[in-house]
């Protein structure tokens, strides 16, 4: 791996938690739990490889359509896990932020989000951006409604929830679509699709994605 050509901003669509659990005879909730644990492992590997920002698609604006028990699990389990492991927050040496709508979460979840952001905001060098209740349509429409004319690219991007362009977009579990994730930010991103389910996506898989990225010729519409 060429350490001089590491993508600055990597985005991952975390897909396949339920299918991973089903293959092991476990409920979908177990897949979400293991996928959540894997997130911090992959974030650590990304930081150590020199990636500066990792944006992950954890829960979309469309995911509210899933079965009620699954949505309830996804909205409450993180609260439980946070308070069980709060004493370990000092071990996290990178910044954690959350992008997406905040008006449909419980008071308890909003408090956890704020605590995590406050406890890690002094860390620099690497940012883990967790996109929850995020959808690019919603992000773009919200930004447009905040703008005053004349609109420029810079003024528009300033209103977006995620402002940095994505260099490498990864999707796990074999699906080959974008699913309303960072549509503006991935305009010139390189795409990498893998059949590996998210809970099994590890350091080796991340290295494979970066090596694939390093073989690309990024011209941004020009010629080299």
N, C-alpha and C positions, 0 to 999 in steps of 0.2 A: 504494500500500500504506500502510495506517494504521500508523505506527510506534508508536502508543500502544496498539495491540491486537495484539501479537505473542504467539503461544502460548509459554508457559513451557517446557513439555515436549512435544517432538514425537517420535513413534515411527514408524519406517519398516520395513515388511516388504520386504526386498531381494529382489525376485522378477524372474526373466526373464533371468538371466545366460546360461543354456544356450541359450535361444531366440534371444537376441541374437547369440550366436556362430554358431548354425546358419544364420541368415539371411545371414551373411557367409561361409559355407563354412568356418568354423573349428571346432575341437573345443570341447567344453563347457568344458574347462579354461581356454581363452583367455577365455571369457566371465567365468569366476570371477576371473581375473587382472585383467581390465579393470574388473570390478565392485569389486574391492578397491581399485584405484587411484581409482575414482570416489568411494569412501567419504570419503577425506580431502578431496577437492575439495568435496563437499556439506557436510561438517562445517565447513569454513572459511566457506562461504556462510551456513550456519545461524548460526554465531557472529557473523558480521558483521551479520546481520539482527536480532540481539538475542535469539534463542532461547537459553535457558540450559542446556537439556539435550536431547541427541539420543540416543535409544535405537534401535539397529538390530538387526534379526533376521538374524544372519549364518549361524547353523547351529542347527537345532532338534534336540531329543531324538529326533525321528523321522527325521532326515536320515541316521542311521547305516544306514538301509535302502537307501540308494542304492548304485550299483555300487561295488565295492571300490576300483577305480582312482580313481574320482572322490573318494571319501572320503579316500583316502591323499593325494591332491593337496591337498585342503583342509586336511589336518592337517599337512602338511609344507612346502608352499609359503610360508606366512606366516613360518616360521622362517627359511627361506632369504632372503626379502625383508627381514626385519628386520635380519639381520646384514650384508646388503649396504648397507643404508641407515641403520645405527645412528648413523653420524656426523652425520646430519641431525636426530636427535631433538631437539636444542636449538632447532630451528626451530618445534617444536610448542609453542604457548603456551596450550594448554588441557589439562584433565585427561582421561586415558583410563582407563576402568575396564572390567572384564569381568564379566558376570553369567551364571550358569549352573552346571552341575555341573563339577567339576574332577577327578573320580575316573576319567575315561576317557581322559584326555589323556596323551601321552608326557611323560617327564621334561623333554625339550628344549622342548616347547611350553609347559609350565608355567613353565619358567625364563624364556622370552621374555615371557610374560604378566606375571610378577612384575617383570621389568626395566622393561617399559613403564609399569606402574602406579607403580613407585618413581620413575622418571625424570620423570613428569608430575604427581605428586601435589601438588607445590607450586603448580601453576597453578590459578587460580580464575576464576570468571566464566562458564565454559562447560565442560560435561562431555560427552564422547562415551562412551556406554555401549554396548559391543559385547556382544550376547547370543549366546553360543556354547554349544552343548550345553544350550540353554535350552528349557524347555517349561513352560507355565503350570500344567498338572496337577502336574508334578513339584515346581514351586515351592510350590504351595499345600499339597500333601501334606507336604512337608518342613517347612513352617512350622507346620502343625497338630501334627506330631509333636514339635515343640519347645515347645509351649505348655502352660502350667499353667492349670487352671480357677480362677476363671471367665474365659472368653475375651471380650475386647472388641475392637472394631474397631481401636483404637489398638494393643493388644498384638499382634494378628494382623499388622497392617501392619509392625510393628517387626521381625517375623521374615521378611518377604518379601525376596527378592533385590533387587527394584526397589521402592522405597518411595513414590516420588512419583506422584501420579495423572497420567495422560496427557491433554493438551489436544487434540492432533490426531494421529490415526493415518493414515498414508499407506501404501497398497500399490501397488506398481508392477506392470506387465505384464498388466493387465486382469483378474486374478483378483479375485473379490469375496467373500473369506472371511477369517477371522481366523487360522486355522491354529495355535491353541493359543499365541497370543502375548499376554502381559500381560492376561489375562482379567479379573483383579481391577482392574488399574490403568486400564483403558479403560471403566470403568462409565459415565462421563459424557463420554467423548471424542467429538470430531467425527471422522467418517470421510471420507477422500478417496481415491478409486480412479482410477488413470490407466492407460491402455494402454501407456504408455512403458516400455520395458524398463529395468531398473536401470542398466546401464552408460551409457544415454543420458539418464538423469535428471540435469538440470543446474540451474544457478541459476534460469533462467527457469521450469523446472517447479516448483521449490520455491516461487518467488514466486506462481505460479498457485494452488498448494495453500493458501498462507497467505491469499491474497485470498479464496479460497472460504471458508476458516475465518472470516474477518472479516465475511462476509455472514450467518453463522449467528446465531441468537438463542439463546444458552445460558441456559436457565432452571433447570437442575438440579432439575427436578421442581416448581418453583414457577411464578409468573407475574410478568411484567414489564409 
